[in-house]
């Protein structure tokens, strides 16, 4: 019985973590090479990151919070991220 409760609690925690990651990331747009042509006159905060960079990895959850906060306050500022190693121009 105790093992079942522990397993249920573990599954619940994992579900909460996954949902938190999905919801927060939903407000940060993954940008590609078409961003320059498609951005219109929108205001953007863009994180240019490298997937191998430790500092970039540490910034990711904070950047997701920025996206969530901008969305929740109704800001016109859009938040995005771009892999700087993939697009050199």
PyMOL Python script that loads the backbone (N, CA, C, O; Angstrom):
from pymol import cmd

cmd.read_pdbstr("""\
ATOM      1  N   UNK A   1       0.822  -1.193   0.000  1.00  0.00           N
ATOM      2  CA  UNK A   1       0.000   0.000   0.000  1.00  0.00           C
ATOM      3  C   UNK A   1       0.867   1.258   0.000  1.00  0.00           C
ATOM      4  O   UNK A   1       0.591   2.206  -0.735  1.00  0.00           O
ATOM      5  N   UNK A   2       1.911   1.264   0.823  1.00  0.00           N
ATOM      6  CA  UNK A   2       2.795   2.429   0.893  1.00  0.00           C
ATOM      7  C   UNK A   2       3.525   2.630  -0.430  1.00  0.00           C
ATOM      8  O   UNK A   2       3.729   3.760  -0.875  1.00  0.00           O
ATOM      9  N   UNK A   3       3.913   1.520  -1.052  1.00  0.00           N
ATOM     10  CA  UNK A   3       4.595   1.628  -2.342  1.00  0.00           C
ATOM     11  C   UNK A   3       3.669   2.218  -3.393  1.00  0.00           C
ATOM     12  O   UNK A   3       4.106   3.007  -4.232  1.00  0.00           O
ATOM     13  N   UNK A   4       2.403   1.847  -3.357  1.00  0.00           N
ATOM     14  CA  UNK A   4       1.436   2.376  -4.316  1.00  0.00           C
ATOM     15  C   UNK A   4       1.263   3.880  -4.123  1.00  0.00           C
ATOM     16  O   UNK A   4       1.197   4.623  -5.103  1.00  0.00           O
ATOM     17  N   UNK A   5       1.188   4.343  -2.858  1.00  0.00           N
ATOM     18  CA  UNK A   5       1.052   5.775  -2.577  1.00  0.00           C
ATOM     19  C   UNK A   5       2.290   6.536  -3.040  1.00  0.00           C
ATOM     20  O   UNK A   5       2.182   7.635  -3.585  1.00  0.00           O
ATOM     21  N   UNK A   6       3.457   5.954  -2.823  1.00  0.00           N
ATOM     22  CA  UNK A   6       4.699   6.594  -3.270  1.00  0.00           C
ATOM     23  C   UNK A   6       4.727   6.701  -4.789  1.00  0.00           C
ATOM     24  O   UNK A   6       5.102   7.738  -5.336  1.00  0.00           O
ATOM     25  N   UNK A   7       4.334   5.638  -5.463  1.00  0.00           N
ATOM     26  CA  UNK A   7       4.310   5.626  -6.924  1.00  0.00           C
ATOM     27  C   UNK A   7       3.320   6.659  -7.450  1.00  0.00           C
ATOM     28  O   UNK A   7       3.620   7.364  -8.413  1.00  0.00           O
ATOM     29  N   UNK A   8       2.156   6.757  -6.839  1.00  0.00           N
ATOM     30  CA  UNK A   8       1.145   7.734  -7.247  1.00  0.00           C
ATOM     31  C   UNK A   8       1.656   9.152  -7.036  1.00  0.00           C
ATOM     32  O   UNK A   8       1.464  10.009  -7.899  1.00  0.00           O
ATOM     33  N   UNK A   9       2.296   9.410  -5.919  1.00  0.00           N
ATOM     34  CA  UNK A   9       2.847  10.739  -5.639  1.00  0.00           C
ATOM     35  C   UNK A   9       3.933  11.092  -6.643  1.00  0.00           C
ATOM     36  O   UNK A   9       4.003  12.229  -7.110  1.00  0.00           O
ATOM     37  N   UNK A  10       4.779  10.128  -6.978  1.00  0.00           N
ATOM     38  CA  UNK A  10       5.839  10.356  -7.953  1.00  0.00           C
ATOM     39  C   UNK A  10       5.256  10.682  -9.325  1.00  0.00           C
ATOM     40  O   UNK A  10       5.729  11.599  -9.997  1.00  0.00           O
ATOM     41  N   UNK A  11       4.242   9.944  -9.739  1.00  0.00           N
ATOM     42  CA  UNK A  11       3.599  10.203 -11.032  1.00  0.00           C
ATOM     43  C   UNK A  11       2.953  11.579 -11.054  1.00  0.00           C
ATOM     44  O   UNK A  11       3.021  12.278 -12.064  1.00  0.00           O
ATOM     45  N   UNK A  12       2.327  11.976  -9.951  1.00  0.00           N
ATOM     46  CA  UNK A  12       1.700  13.287  -9.861  1.00  0.00           C
ATOM     47  C   UNK A  12       2.740  14.396  -9.975  1.00  0.00           C
ATOM     48  O   UNK A  12       2.524  15.375 -10.690  1.00  0.00           O
ATOM     49  N   UNK A  13       3.856  14.253  -9.283  1.00  0.00           N
ATOM     50  CA  UNK A  13       4.927  15.249  -9.360  1.00  0.00           C
ATOM     51  C   UNK A  13       5.484  15.350 -10.775  1.00  0.00           C
ATOM     52  O   UNK A  13       5.713  16.452 -11.274  1.00  0.00           O
ATOM     53  N   UNK A  14       5.701  14.218 -11.417  1.00  0.00           N
ATOM     54  CA  UNK A  14       6.213  14.221 -12.786  1.00  0.00           C
ATOM     55  C   UNK A  14       5.235  14.899 -13.727  1.00  0.00           C
ATOM     56  O   UNK A  14       5.652  15.633 -14.623  1.00  0.00           O
ATOM     57  N   UNK A  15       3.952  14.670 -13.543  1.00  0.00           N
ATOM     58  CA  UNK A  15       2.935  15.301 -14.382  1.00  0.00           C
ATOM     59  C   UNK A  15       2.943  16.809 -14.200  1.00  0.00           C
ATOM     60  O   UNK A  15       2.840  17.552 -15.176  1.00  0.00           O
ATOM     61  N   UNK A  16       3.063  17.268 -12.969  1.00  0.00           N
ATOM     62  CA  UNK A  16       3.095  18.706 -12.695  1.00  0.00           C
ATOM     63  C   UNK A  16       4.313  19.350 -13.344  1.00  0.00           C
ATOM     64  O   UNK A  16       4.202  20.426 -13.932  1.00  0.00           O
ATOM     65  N   UNK A  17       5.467  18.711 -13.247  1.00  0.00           N
ATOM     66  CA  UNK A  17       6.684  19.254 -13.848  1.00  0.00           C
ATOM     67  C   UNK A  17       6.540  19.342 -15.358  1.00  0.00           C
ATOM     68  O   UNK A  17       6.885  20.364 -15.950  1.00  0.00           O
ATOM     69  N   UNK A  18       6.041  18.300 -15.984  1.00  0.00           N
ATOM     70  CA  UNK A  18       5.868  18.298 -17.440  1.00  0.00           C
ATOM     71  C   UNK A  18       4.873  19.371 -17.864  1.00  0.00           C
ATOM     72  O   UNK A  18       5.126  20.100 -18.823  1.00  0.00           O
ATOM     73  N   UNK A  19       3.758  19.477 -17.172  1.00  0.00           N
ATOM     74  CA  UNK A  19       2.771  20.503 -17.513  1.00  0.00           C
ATOM     75  C   UNK A  19       3.344  21.898 -17.343  1.00  0.00           C
ATOM     76  O   UNK A  19       3.072  22.777 -18.161  1.00  0.00           O
ATOM     77  N   UNK A  20       4.129  22.120 -16.301  1.00  0.00           N
ATOM     78  CA  UNK A  20       4.756  23.419 -16.082  1.00  0.00           C
ATOM     79  C   UNK A  20       5.689  23.764 -17.233  1.00  0.00           C
ATOM     80  O   UNK A  20       5.701  24.902 -17.703  1.00  0.00           O
ATOM     81  N   UNK A  21       6.468  22.795 -17.690  1.00  0.00           N
ATOM     82  CA  UNK A  21       7.383  23.036 -18.795  1.00  0.00           C
ATOM     83  C   UNK A  21       6.618  23.336 -20.073  1.00  0.00           C
ATOM     84  O   UNK A  21       7.013  24.229 -20.822  1.00  0.00           O
ATOM     85  N   UNK A  22       5.558  22.631 -20.338  1.00  0.00           N
ATOM     86  CA  UNK A  22       4.778  22.829 -21.559  1.00  0.00           C
ATOM     87  C   UNK A  22       4.086  24.180 -21.548  1.00  0.00           C
ATOM     88  O   UNK A  22       4.112  24.896 -22.549  1.00  0.00           O
ATOM     89  N   UNK A  23       3.471  24.538 -20.440  1.00  0.00           N
ATOM     90  CA  UNK A  23       2.743  25.805 -20.353  1.00  0.00           C
ATOM     91  C   UNK A  23       3.692  26.977 -20.486  1.00  0.00           C
ATOM     92  O   UNK A  23       3.417  27.898 -21.255  1.00  0.00           O
ATOM     93  N   UNK A  24       4.793  26.974 -19.767  1.00  0.00           N
ATOM     94  CA  UNK A  24       5.731  28.095 -19.824  1.00  0.00           C
ATOM     95  C   UNK A  24       6.364  28.224 -21.199  1.00  0.00           C
ATOM     96  O   UNK A  24       6.506  29.336 -21.708  1.00  0.00           O
ATOM     97  N   UNK A  25       6.745  27.116 -21.808  1.00  0.00           N
ATOM     98  CA  UNK A  25       7.377  27.173 -23.117  1.00  0.00           C
ATOM     99  C   UNK A  25       6.404  27.636 -24.185  1.00  0.00           C
ATOM    100  O   UNK A  25       6.824  28.101 -25.244  1.00  0.00           O
ATOM    101  N   UNK A  26       5.119  27.517 -23.925  1.00  0.00           N
ATOM    102  CA  UNK A  26       4.123  27.930 -24.904  1.00  0.00           C
ATOM    103  C   UNK A  26       4.131  29.416 -25.191  1.00  0.00           C
ATOM    104  O   UNK A  26       3.566  29.849 -26.196  1.00  0.00           O
ATOM    105  N   UNK A  27       4.760  30.215 -24.329  1.00  0.00           N
ATOM    106  CA  UNK A  27       4.780  31.655 -24.519  1.00  0.00           C
ATOM    107  C   UNK A  27       6.103  32.155 -25.068  1.00  0.00           C
ATOM    108  O   UNK A  27       6.281  33.360 -25.246  1.00  0.00           O
ATOM    109  N   UNK A  28       7.022  31.264 -25.335  1.00  0.00           N
ATOM    110  CA  UNK A  28       8.297  31.605 -25.964  1.00  0.00           C
ATOM    111  C   UNK A  28       8.310  30.924 -27.323  1.00  0.00           C
ATOM    112  O   UNK A  28       8.255  29.698 -27.419  1.00  0.00           O
ATOM    113  N   UNK A  29       8.382  31.732 -28.368  1.00  0.00           N
ATOM    114  CA  UNK A  29       8.334  31.174 -29.724  1.00  0.00           C
ATOM    115  C   UNK A  29       9.719  30.744 -30.184  1.00  0.00           C
ATOM    116  O   UNK A  29      10.695  31.476 -30.017  1.00  0.00           O
ATOM    117  N   UNK A  30       9.797  29.545 -30.765  1.00  0.00           N
ATOM    118  CA  UNK A  30      11.025  29.103 -31.412  1.00  0.00           C
ATOM    119  C   UNK A  30      11.093  29.781 -32.769  1.00  0.00           C
ATOM    120  O   UNK A  30      10.190  29.629 -33.591  1.00  0.00           O
ATOM    121  N   UNK A  31      12.160  30.527 -33.000  1.00  0.00           N
ATOM    122  CA  UNK A  31      12.289  31.299 -34.230  1.00  0.00           C
ATOM    123  C   UNK A  31      13.262  30.616 -35.181  1.00  0.00           C
ATOM    124  O   UNK A  31      14.147  29.873 -34.756  1.00  0.00           O
ATOM    125  N   UNK A  32      13.088  30.876 -36.465  1.00  0.00           N
ATOM    126  CA  UNK A  32      13.981  30.318 -37.472  1.00  0.00           C
ATOM    127  C   UNK A  32      14.426  31.425 -38.419  1.00  0.00           C
ATOM    128  O   UNK A  32      14.235  32.607 -38.135  1.00  0.00           O
ATOM    129  N   UNK A  33      15.019  31.037 -39.542  1.00  0.00           N
ATOM    130  CA  UNK A  33      15.571  32.027 -40.472  1.00  0.00           C
ATOM    131  C   UNK A  33      14.511  32.923 -41.098  1.00  0.00           C
ATOM    132  O   UNK A  33      14.856  33.977 -41.631  1.00  0.00           O
ATOM    133  N   UNK A  34      13.258  32.555 -41.056  1.00  0.00           N
ATOM    134  CA  UNK A  34      12.197  33.389 -41.629  1.00  0.00           C
ATOM    135  C   UNK A  34      11.768  34.515 -40.682  1.00  0.00           C
ATOM    136  O   UNK A  34      10.948  35.355 -41.053  1.00  0.00           O
ATOM    137  N   UNK A  35      12.308  34.538 -39.480  1.00  0.00           N
ATOM    138  CA  UNK A  35      11.915  35.547 -38.495  1.00  0.00           C
ATOM    139  C   UNK A  35      12.130  36.964 -39.019  1.00  0.00           C
ATOM    140  O   UNK A  35      11.269  37.825 -38.838  1.00  0.00           O
ATOM    141  N   UNK A  36      13.248  37.211 -39.653  1.00  0.00           N
ATOM    142  CA  UNK A  36      13.573  38.561 -40.126  1.00  0.00           C
ATOM    143  C   UNK A  36      12.530  39.076 -41.110  1.00  0.00           C
ATOM    144  O   UNK A  36      12.181  40.256 -41.076  1.00  0.00           O
ATOM    145  N   UNK A  37      12.032  38.216 -41.976  1.00  0.00           N
ATOM    146  CA  UNK A  37      11.043  38.624 -42.971  1.00  0.00           C
ATOM    147  C   UNK A  37       9.632  38.681 -42.394  1.00  0.00           C
ATOM    148  O   UNK A  37       8.810  39.464 -42.872  1.00  0.00           O
ATOM    149  N   UNK A  38       9.333  37.883 -41.391  1.00  0.00           N
ATOM    150  CA  UNK A  38       7.962  37.742 -40.887  1.00  0.00           C
ATOM    151  C   UNK A  38       7.664  38.509 -39.604  1.00  0.00           C
ATOM    152  O   UNK A  38       6.555  38.410 -39.078  1.00  0.00           O
ATOM    153  N   UNK A  39       8.608  39.256 -39.097  1.00  0.00           N
ATOM    154  CA  UNK A  39       8.409  39.884 -37.783  1.00  0.00           C
ATOM    155  C   UNK A  39       7.486  41.084 -37.811  1.00  0.00           C
ATOM    156  O   UNK A  39       7.017  41.514 -36.758  1.00  0.00           O
ATOM    157  N   UNK A  40       7.209  41.640 -38.985  1.00  0.00           N
ATOM    158  CA  UNK A  40       6.354  42.823 -39.136  1.00  0.00           C
ATOM    159  C   UNK A  40       6.894  43.960 -38.272  1.00  0.00           C
ATOM    160  O   UNK A  40       8.106  44.168 -38.213  1.00  0.00           O
ATOM    161  N   UNK A  41       6.030  44.680 -37.617  1.00  0.00           N
ATOM    162  CA  UNK A  41       6.453  45.769 -36.737  1.00  0.00           C
ATOM    163  C   UNK A  41       6.311  45.386 -35.271  1.00  0.00           C
ATOM    164  O   UNK A  41       6.227  46.257 -34.405  1.00  0.00           O
ATOM    165  N   UNK A  42       6.284  44.094 -34.992  1.00  0.00           N
ATOM    166  CA  UNK A  42       6.140  43.624 -33.618  1.00  0.00           C
ATOM    167  C   UNK A  42       7.403  43.925 -32.815  1.00  0.00           C
ATOM    168  O   UNK A  42       8.499  44.027 -33.367  1.00  0.00           O
ATOM    169  N   UNK A  43       7.231  44.062 -31.520  1.00  0.00           N
ATOM    170  CA  UNK A  43       8.350  44.257 -30.602  1.00  0.00           C
ATOM    171  C   UNK A  43       8.715  42.891 -30.032  1.00  0.00           C
ATOM    172  O   UNK A  43       7.849  42.166 -29.543  1.00  0.00           O
ATOM    173  N   UNK A  44       9.995  42.544 -30.095  1.00  0.00           N
ATOM    174  CA  UNK A  44      10.446  41.215 -29.680  1.00  0.00           C
ATOM    175  C   UNK A  44      11.580  41.295 -28.669  1.00  0.00           C
ATOM    176  O   UNK A  44      12.431  42.181 -28.746  1.00  0.00           O
ATOM    177  N   UNK A  45      11.585  40.377 -27.737  1.00  0.00           N
ATOM    178  CA  UNK A  45      12.743  40.051 -26.913  1.00  0.00           C
ATOM    179  C   UNK A  45      13.199  38.681 -27.397  1.00  0.00           C
ATOM    180  O   UNK A  45      12.444  37.711 -27.329  1.00  0.00           O
ATOM    181  N   UNK A  46      14.427  38.600 -27.882  1.00  0.00           N
ATOM    182  CA  UNK A  46      14.905  37.340 -28.458  1.00  0.00           C
ATOM    183  C   UNK A  46      16.152  36.868 -27.714  1.00  0.00           C
ATOM    184  O   UNK A  46      17.096  37.631 -27.505  1.00  0.00           O
ATOM    185  N   UNK A  47      16.134  35.625 -27.327  1.00  0.00           N
ATOM    186  CA  UNK A  47      17.283  34.966 -26.712  1.00  0.00           C
ATOM    187  C   UNK A  47      18.014  34.204 -27.810  1.00  0.00           C
ATOM    188  O   UNK A  47      17.488  33.233 -28.354  1.00  0.00           O
ATOM    189  N   UNK A  48      19.230  34.646 -28.136  1.00  0.00           N
ATOM    190  CA  UNK A  48      20.072  33.925 -29.082  1.00  0.00           C
ATOM    191  C   UNK A  48      20.948  32.991 -28.254  1.00  0.00           C
ATOM    192  O   UNK A  48      21.823  33.441 -27.515  1.00  0.00           O
ATOM    193  N   UNK A  49      20.707  31.699 -28.381  1.00  0.00           N
ATOM    194  CA  UNK A  49      21.360  30.724 -27.510  1.00  0.00           C
ATOM    195  C   UNK A  49      22.128  29.692 -28.319  1.00  0.00           C
ATOM    196  O   UNK A  49      21.950  29.563 -29.531  1.00  0.00           O
ATOM    197  N   UNK A  50      22.986  28.960 -27.618  1.00  0.00           N
ATOM    198  CA  UNK A  50      23.672  27.796 -28.182  1.00  0.00           C
ATOM    199  C   UNK A  50      23.279  26.591 -27.325  1.00  0.00           C
ATOM    200  O   UNK A  50      23.368  26.653 -26.099  1.00  0.00           O
ATOM    201  N   UNK A  51      22.845  25.497 -27.953  1.00  0.00           N
ATOM    202  CA  UNK A  51      22.370  24.337 -27.193  1.00  0.00           C
ATOM    203  C   UNK A  51      23.411  23.744 -26.242  1.00  0.00           C
ATOM    204  O   UNK A  51      23.046  23.134 -25.237  1.00  0.00           O
ATOM    205  N   UNK A  52      24.681  23.912 -26.540  1.00  0.00           N
ATOM    206  CA  UNK A  52      25.736  23.339 -25.712  1.00  0.00           C
ATOM    207  C   UNK A  52      26.161  24.266 -24.566  1.00  0.00           C
ATOM    208  O   UNK A  52      26.922  23.850 -23.693  1.00  0.00           O
ATOM    209  N   UNK A  53      25.685  25.504 -24.557  1.00  0.00           N
ATOM    210  CA  UNK A  53      26.129  26.527 -23.605  1.00  0.00           C
ATOM    211  C   UNK A  53      25.467  26.346 -22.234  1.00  0.00           C
ATOM    212  O   UNK A  53      24.241  26.357 -22.124  1.00  0.00           O
ATOM    213  N   UNK A  54      26.279  26.181 -21.206  1.00  0.00           N
ATOM    214  CA  UNK A  54      25.760  26.006 -19.854  1.00  0.00           C
ATOM    215  C   UNK A  54      24.982  27.210 -19.353  1.00  0.00           C
ATOM    216  O   UNK A  54      23.948  27.055 -18.702  1.00  0.00           O
ATOM    217  N   UNK A  55      25.471  28.414 -19.653  1.00  0.00           N
ATOM    218  CA  UNK A  55      24.764  29.626 -19.223  1.00  0.00           C
ATOM    219  C   UNK A  55      23.409  29.738 -19.922  1.00  0.00           C
ATOM    220  O   UNK A  55      22.418  30.145 -19.315  1.00  0.00           O
ATOM    221  N   UNK A  56      23.380  29.375 -21.192  1.00  0.00           N
ATOM    222  CA  UNK A  56      22.114  29.406 -21.946  1.00  0.00           C
ATOM    223  C   UNK A  56      21.105  28.423 -21.348  1.00  0.00           C
ATOM    224  O   UNK A  56      19.917  28.730 -21.244  1.00  0.00           O
ATOM    225  N   UNK A  57      21.583  27.253 -20.959  1.00  0.00           N
ATOM    226  CA  UNK A  57      20.699  26.250 -20.352  1.00  0.00           C
ATOM    227  C   UNK A  57      20.139  26.742 -19.022  1.00  0.00           C
ATOM    228  O   UNK A  57      18.981  26.479 -18.695  1.00  0.00           O
ATOM    229  N   UNK A  58      20.969  27.460 -18.252  1.00  0.00           N
ATOM    230  CA  UNK A  58      20.497  28.004 -16.978  1.00  0.00           C
ATOM    231  C   UNK A  58      19.471  29.112 -17.193  1.00  0.00           C
ATOM    232  O   UNK A  58      18.575  29.298 -16.370  1.00  0.00           O
ATOM    233  N   UNK A  59      19.600  29.844 -18.292  1.00  0.00           N
ATOM    234  CA  UNK A  59      18.680  30.947 -18.578  1.00  0.00           C
ATOM    235  C   UNK A  59      17.316  30.455 -19.062  1.00  0.00           C
ATOM    236  O   UNK A  59      16.324  31.166 -18.902  1.00  0.00           O
ATOM    237  N   UNK A  60      17.240  29.268 -19.644  1.00  0.00           N
ATOM    238  CA  UNK A  60      16.001  28.797 -20.268  1.00  0.00           C
ATOM    239  C   UNK A  60      14.768  28.863 -19.362  1.00  0.00           C
ATOM    240  O   UNK A  60      13.746  29.393 -19.797  1.00  0.00           O
ATOM    241  N   UNK A  61      14.808  28.356 -18.134  1.00  0.00           N
ATOM    242  CA  UNK A  61      13.589  28.450 -17.311  1.00  0.00           C
ATOM    243  C   UNK A  61      13.217  29.895 -16.975  1.00  0.00           C
ATOM    244  O   UNK A  61      12.037  30.225 -16.862  1.00  0.00           O
ATOM    245  N   UNK A  62      14.211  30.740 -16.819  1.00  0.00           N
ATOM    246  CA  UNK A  62      13.941  32.159 -16.547  1.00  0.00           C
ATOM    247  C   UNK A  62      13.323  32.805 -17.776  1.00  0.00           C
ATOM    248  O   UNK A  62      12.388  33.597 -17.660  1.00  0.00           O
ATOM    249  N   UNK A  63      13.843  32.469 -18.957  1.00  0.00           N
ATOM    250  CA  UNK A  63      13.314  33.015 -20.207  1.00  0.00           C
ATOM    251  C   UNK A  63      11.864  32.574 -20.411  1.00  0.00           C
ATOM    252  O   UNK A  63      11.037  33.348 -20.892  1.00  0.00           O
ATOM    253  N   UNK A  64      11.564  31.343 -20.048  1.00  0.00           N
ATOM    254  CA  UNK A  64      10.186  30.859 -20.137  1.00  0.00           C
ATOM    255  C   UNK A  64       9.274  31.641 -19.195  1.00  0.00           C
ATOM    256  O   UNK A  64       8.125  31.923 -19.533  1.00  0.00           O
ATOM    257  N   UNK A  65       9.780  31.989 -18.023  1.00  0.00           N
ATOM    258  CA  UNK A  65       9.003  32.806 -17.089  1.00  0.00           C
ATOM    259  C   UNK A  65       8.761  34.202 -17.653  1.00  0.00           C
ATOM    260  O   UNK A  65       7.684  34.770 -17.472  1.00  0.00           O
ATOM    261  N   UNK A  66       9.763  34.755 -18.336  1.00  0.00           N
ATOM    262  CA  UNK A  66       9.599  36.068 -18.978  1.00  0.00           C
ATOM    263  C   UNK A  66       8.468  36.001 -19.997  1.00  0.00           C
ATOM    264  O   UNK A  66       7.607  36.880 -20.033  1.00  0.00           O
ATOM    265  N   UNK A  67       8.470  34.959 -20.822  1.00  0.00           N
ATOM    266  CA  UNK A  67       7.403  34.789 -21.809  1.00  0.00           C
ATOM    267  C   UNK A  67       6.040  34.673 -21.167  1.00  0.00           C
ATOM    268  O   UNK A  67       5.073  35.268 -21.641  1.00  0.00           O
ATOM    269  N   UNK A  68       5.958  33.910 -20.093  1.00  0.00           N
ATOM    270  CA  UNK A  68       4.701  33.730 -19.375  1.00  0.00           C
ATOM    271  C   UNK A  68       4.233  35.049 -18.767  1.00  0.00           C
ATOM    272  O   UNK A  68       3.052  35.386 -18.849  1.00  0.00           O
ATOM    273  N   UNK A  69       5.146  35.788 -18.163  1.00  0.00           N
ATOM    274  CA  UNK A  69       4.793  37.065 -17.533  1.00  0.00           C
ATOM    275  C   UNK A  69       4.334  38.087 -18.573  1.00  0.00           C
ATOM    276  O   UNK A  69       3.344  38.785 -18.353  1.00  0.00           O
ATOM    277  N   UNK A  70       5.031  38.184 -19.688  1.00  0.00           N
ATOM    278  CA  UNK A  70       4.637  39.135 -20.739  1.00  0.00           C
ATOM    279  C   UNK A  70       3.236  38.812 -21.249  1.00  0.00           C
ATOM    280  O   UNK A  70       2.429  39.712 -21.481  1.00  0.00           O
ATOM    281  N   UNK A  71       2.957  37.532 -21.420  1.00  0.00           N
ATOM    282  CA  UNK A  71       1.639  37.110 -21.883  1.00  0.00           C
ATOM    283  C   UNK A  71       0.570  37.408 -20.833  1.00  0.00           C
ATOM    284  O   UNK A  71      -0.518  37.878 -21.165  1.00  0.00           O
ATOM    285  N   UNK A  72       0.882  37.134 -19.568  1.00  0.00           N
ATOM    286  CA  UNK A  72      -0.127  37.288 -18.513  1.00  0.00           C
ATOM    287  C   UNK A  72      -0.489  38.744 -18.246  1.00  0.00           C
ATOM    288  O   UNK A  72      -1.606  39.026 -17.811  1.00  0.00           O
ATOM    289  N   UNK A  73       0.434  39.678 -18.499  1.00  0.00           N
ATOM    290  CA  UNK A  73       0.115  41.092 -18.281  1.00  0.00           C
ATOM    291  C   UNK A  73      -0.448  41.743 -19.533  1.00  0.00           C
ATOM    292  O   UNK A  73      -0.779  42.929 -19.525  1.00  0.00           O
ATOM    293  N   UNK A  74      -0.557  40.974 -20.605  1.00  0.00           N
ATOM    294  CA  UNK A  74      -1.122  41.500 -21.841  1.00  0.00           C
ATOM    295  C   UNK A  74      -0.168  42.396 -22.610  1.00  0.00           C
ATOM    296  O   UNK A  74      -0.600  43.268 -23.364  1.00  0.00           O
ATOM    297  N   UNK A  75       1.119  42.187 -22.423  1.00  0.00           N
ATOM    298  CA  UNK A  75       2.130  43.009 -23.087  1.00  0.00           C
ATOM    299  C   UNK A  75       2.143  42.741 -24.592  1.00  0.00           C
ATOM    300  O   UNK A  75       1.960  41.604 -25.024  1.00  0.00           O
ATOM    301  N   UNK A  76       2.362  43.795 -25.391  1.00  0.00           N
ATOM    302  CA  UNK A  76       2.490  43.591 -26.834  1.00  0.00           C
ATOM    303  C   UNK A  76       3.854  43.014 -27.214  1.00  0.00           C
ATOM    304  O   UNK A  76       4.065  42.628 -28.364  1.00  0.00           O
ATOM    305  N   UNK A  77       4.772  42.953 -26.261  1.00  0.00           N
ATOM    306  CA  UNK A  77       6.115  42.439 -26.521  1.00  0.00           C
ATOM    307  C   UNK A  77       6.056  40.920 -26.626  1.00  0.00           C
ATOM    308  O   UNK A  77       5.533  40.239 -25.744  1.00  0.00           O
ATOM    309  N   UNK A  78       6.601  40.409 -27.720  1.00  0.00           N
ATOM    310  CA  UNK A  78       6.654  38.961 -27.931  1.00  0.00           C
ATOM    311  C   UNK A  78       8.023  38.452 -27.499  1.00  0.00           C
ATOM    312  O   UNK A  78       9.023  39.163 -27.605  1.00  0.00           O
ATOM    313  N   UNK A  79       8.057  37.228 -27.017  1.00  0.00           N
ATOM    314  CA  UNK A  79       9.295  36.630 -26.521  1.00  0.00           C
ATOM    315  C   UNK A  79       9.629  35.422 -27.389  1.00  0.00           C
ATOM    316  O   UNK A  79       8.785  34.559 -27.629  1.00  0.00           O
ATOM    317  N   UNK A  80      10.877  35.379 -27.855  1.00  0.00           N
ATOM    318  CA  UNK A  80      11.294  34.277 -28.703  1.00  0.00           C
ATOM    319  C   UNK A  80      12.696  33.820 -28.371  1.00  0.00           C
ATOM    320  O   UNK A  80      13.405  34.440 -27.578  1.00  0.00           O
ATOM    321  N   UNK A  81      13.080  32.723 -28.995  1.00  0.00           N
ATOM    322  CA  UNK A  81      14.442  32.218 -28.842  1.00  0.00           C
ATOM    323  C   UNK A  81      14.897  31.655 -30.175  1.00  0.00           C
ATOM    324  O   UNK A  81      14.102  31.135 -30.958  1.00  0.00           O
ATOM    325  N   UNK A  82      16.206  31.771 -30.419  1.00  0.00           N
ATOM    326  CA  UNK A  82      16.757  31.298 -31.681  1.00  0.00           C
ATOM    327  C   UNK A  82      18.098  30.623 -31.424  1.00  0.00           C
ATOM    328  O   UNK A  82      18.957  31.164 -30.728  1.00  0.00           O
ATOM    329  N   UNK A  83      18.261  29.451 -31.986  1.00  0.00           N
ATOM    330  CA  UNK A  83      19.525  28.722 -31.888  1.00  0.00           C
ATOM    331  C   UNK A  83      20.551  29.442 -32.761  1.00  0.00           C
ATOM    332  O   UNK A  83      20.510  29.339 -33.987  1.00  0.00           O
ATOM    333  N   UNK A  84      21.465  30.165 -32.131  1.00  0.00           N
ATOM    334  CA  UNK A  84      22.450  30.966 -32.858  1.00  0.00           C
ATOM    335  C   UNK A  84      23.458  30.113 -33.614  1.00  0.00           C
ATOM    336  O   UNK A  84      24.138  30.617 -34.507  1.00  0.00           O
ATOM    337  N   UNK A  85      23.568  28.836 -33.277  1.00  0.00           N
ATOM    338  CA  UNK A  85      24.509  27.978 -33.986  1.00  0.00           C
ATOM    339  C   UNK A  85      23.939  27.478 -35.310  1.00  0.00           C
ATOM    340  O   UNK A  85      24.687  27.009 -36.169  1.00  0.00           O
ATOM    341  N   UNK A  86      22.630  27.574 -35.479  1.00  0.00           N
ATOM    342  CA  UNK A  86      21.995  27.088 -36.706  1.00  0.00           C
ATOM    343  C   UNK A  86      21.876  28.154 -37.779  1.00  0.00           C
ATOM    344  O   UNK A  86      21.821  27.842 -38.969  1.00  0.00           O
ATOM    345  N   UNK A  87      21.836  29.404 -37.365  1.00  0.00           N
ATOM    346  CA  UNK A  87      21.614  30.503 -38.308  1.00  0.00           C
ATOM    347  C   UNK A  87      22.720  31.523 -38.129  1.00  0.00           C
ATOM    348  O   UNK A  87      22.699  32.316 -37.188  1.00  0.00           O
ATOM    349  N   UNK A  88      23.676  31.503 -39.024  1.00  0.00           N
ATOM    350  CA  UNK A  88      24.848  32.362 -38.864  1.00  0.00           C
ATOM    351  C   UNK A  88      24.683  33.738 -39.495  1.00  0.00           C
ATOM    352  O   UNK A  88      25.497  34.626 -39.242  1.00  0.00           O
ATOM    353  N   UNK A  89      23.655  33.934 -40.307  1.00  0.00           N
ATOM    354  CA  UNK A  89      23.494  35.242 -40.959  1.00  0.00           C
ATOM    355  C   UNK A  89      22.507  36.078 -40.228  1.00  0.00           C
ATOM    356  O   UNK A  89      22.240  37.211 -40.629  1.00  0.00           O
TER     357      UNK A  89
END
""", "prot")
cmd.dss("prot")
cmd.show_as("cartoon", "prot")
cmd.util.cbc("prot")
cmd.orient("prot")
